[in-house]
């Protein structure tokens, strides 16, 4: 039995203060997108039932990253952005979701391509949530001279921003990993939800999908102990060496 997936685990440990997420990403053409995984429907990657798209490639490299296998700018699939956007929107509409969540990897490292994907979802009346290791203040500053970053920001309704700092775990708010990160309502679509989370916090979810061939896909959030207890007897992870099942 093999285990695949990208659950995010709230770990512990220490990381030195750093300048993570402060270097402007290089601009890239947007005609093609390098991506790793797409789910048509999930309840674990943002508000409501949403599609989720994990992109391949990240230049932020947070220590303790949830998905280090998505750092490399190789691997995954490279496809025409327009064709992917149309396909993903069609899949999302067929699944009856309210929007898409863009994760990675680092979405703003492929801002032009993901702006096109986000704009296609918005044009279809769906919402867009984006995760980024770059702080909103810097993304806004860079957007003054970077049309690709400006477009992706403009097409994002809800932004999770800032690098993951494993020595500052956030056990109160959903979807993010450390207390330095922000939940930003960039449009009114989720302003009430963000206000509620800031007042009351929220719960995370973990999803497991078991395929007929024995593969197991995992996504969402769990702490180390909960994930170990849940997955310890399900066999080796295909995307990690050894037999101990941990986070993707």
N, C-alpha and C positions, 0 to 999 in steps of 0.2 A: 504494500500500500504506500502510495506517495502522497505528500501533502504540499499543496501550493497555496500561495495567498499573500496578502499584504495587510495583516492586522498591525495595529500600532500599539506598542506596549509602553506603559508608563514605568520606566525603570528608575533606578537610583544611581548614585555615584557622584563624582565631582568632575567638573569641567572648568578649565581656566577661563577667566574673562577674555573675550576675544572680539574681533571686529567682524564676526560672522554676518554675512548678508549686507556688507557695506560697499562691496565692489560692484560697480555697474556691470550687468551681464552684456556680453557681446551681442550685437544685433545679428539676426539670422534671417535668411529668406523664409518666406511663409508659404511657399508653394507646396512643401512637403512637411509632414509631421512625423516625428519619431515617437512612438507610443508603445506601451507595454501591455496594458489591460483595459478592458471596457466591460462594465456591468450595466445592463439595461435598467435594472431596478435594484435599489438597496435602501434600507432604512437606517444604515449605520454611518453614512457619510454626509451628514448635514440634516437640515430640517425637512421633514416630510419624507416621501418616497421619491428618490432621485436616481438618475443615471450617474455613473462615476467613471472618470477617465484618468488613468495613471499614465503620465508621460515618462519617457526614458531620457535621462540626462539631468544632472544637477551640478552646479558649480559652487554651491554654498557649503556642502560637506559638514553638516553639524555632527559633532561627536555624539555617539549614541543614537544616530539616525535610525528611524523606524524602517527605512527601506534602502539600505546602502547598495543593494543590488541594482537600484535605479539611478545611481550616480553616473555611471559610465555613459559616454555619448556613442556607444556602440551597443548592439543588441536591440531587442525589441523589434518592432516592425516600422518600416518607413514607407509611407503611402501618400498619395495625393491628398492634400488637405481638403479641397472642395468635395471630393468624393467621400472622404471619411465623414465630414460634417453632415452631408446629406444622409449617409447611412446611419450615423449615430442619432440624428434627429428622428429619423423614421423608426428606429428601434425604441427610442424614448417615448414617442407618441404611441406606439403599439403597446408599450408597457403601462401607459397611463400615468407617467410620473409628472412631477411639477417642475423639474429642472435638471440641471447637470452639475456635478461637482468635479472640478479640475484639480488633480493632485499629482504627485510625482514621487521622485523627480522634482524638478522645479518648473512650474508653468511659465514663469516670466523669462526663463532661459530660451523658450520658444514662443515669445510673446506674439509675433506676427501670425504664426500658424494658429495658435490658440485663440487669438482675437477673432479669427475667421470662424472657428468652431463656436465660440461664445456668441458671436453676432448671429450665427445661424439659429442657435437655440432661442435667442431673444426674439428674432424675427418670427419664430414659430409660437411665440407667446409663453415660452418657458423661462425659468429663472436660472441664474448662473452663480455658483459659489466657487471661489478660487482660493487655494492654499498657496502661500508663498513664504519662503525663508527671508525675503527682503522686507524691511519695515515699510509701512505705507508712506511715511514721510519721505523716504528716499525714492520710492517708486513714483511719488508725485513730483519730486524734484526732477528725476530723470525724464519723466513724461513731457517736460517742457521742450525737450529736443529729440525725443524718441517717439515717433508716431505709433510704433508697434506697442510700446508700453502704455501709451495713452489710450489706444483702442481697447486693449484688454481690460484696463481699469474701467473704462467707460461702459464696457459690456458686462461688468461684474456687479452683481447685486449684493453679495455677501463675501467679505474677504477675511481670511485668517492670515495674519501677517506676523513676521518676525521669526528669527531662527529658533530652533528647538534648543533649550539649555537644560541638560539632564539633571543639573543640580538645583533646578527650580521647578519641580514637578507641580502641576496644577491638578488637584483632585476634585475640584469644584465645578469647573465649566466643562461642557462637552466639546468633543471634536479636536481639541488642541492638547499639547503636551506640557507646556511650561507657562509659568505665570507671567513672563515677559511678553507673551504673544497676545495679539489683540483679536477681537471679534468685531469687525467693522461693517456696519450697514451702509453701503455706498449708495443705495437707493432706498426708497420707502418700503420695498417689498418685504424686508425682514427686520425693519426697525423695531417693531413691537416685540418680536422674538428676541432680539439682542437685548432690549431693555429688560425683558423678563429674565434672561440668563444672568444679566448683571445683578439683578435683585435676588434671584432664587437659586442660581446655579442650574445644573442639569445632569442628566444621566447619559452615560455612553452605552453603546450597543456593540455586540460582536456577532457576526454572522458566519455560519459554516454551511457550505454547500458540498454535498457528497455526490460524486458523479458515478455513473454506472461502471466505469473502468477502474474505480477505486481512488481516483484523484479526489483530494479534498481542498476546496478553496476557502480561504478565511479572509475576512476583512472587517474593519471596525476597530474598536478600542477594548483593551483589557489590561489589568495590571499583571506583573510577572507571575505572581502566585496563581491567579485565576486562570491564566492561559496555560500554565504548566499542568494544573489539575485537570483542565478540560481536554488537553491534547496529548498527554504523556503516553497514552496507549494507542495512539493512532498511527504509529509508524514513523519512519524517517522523513524529514523534509527534503523534497527534491531540490530546493533552492539553497540548502545549507549543508555543509559537511556534517558527518556524525549522525547520531540517532536521536539527539535531544531536541524536541520540538519547542521552538521559541517563536519569536516574532519574525515576520517576513521583512 
